[in-house]
Amino acid sequence: MIKVVPTATMTALLLLTRPATANEFAFQCVNAASGTQWTLKINDARHTVDNFPAKISNSQISWRDTTDNANYQLDRSSGVLTYTNASSTGGYMLFYQCRPK
């Protein structure tokens, strides 16, 4: 039986070759009407989207952006992202099409 004793070099190599983002993935989202686009960064292990707390299931991902009090819901099967923002005049919704990046 061979006994392997990990060294600092071996540990560093393992850390470098291991995927740093195993629990992270991204979607590229585009608003068809305006052309506005951005990348959503989702961390499945931390249950966050762009560092905001999120509810993540197999069918959808939803979160609230606390900077503008908007709510987001991403349908994982269709890639449709719905942005909902309430206001004193009734609010509005925007729709984006997202694809895995």
Secondary structure, DSSP 8 states (H G I E B T S, - for coil): -------HHHHHHHHHHS-TTTTEEEEEEE-TTT--EEEEEEETTTTEETTEEEEE-SSEEEEEETTTTEEEEEETTT-EEEEEE--TT--EEEEEEEEE-
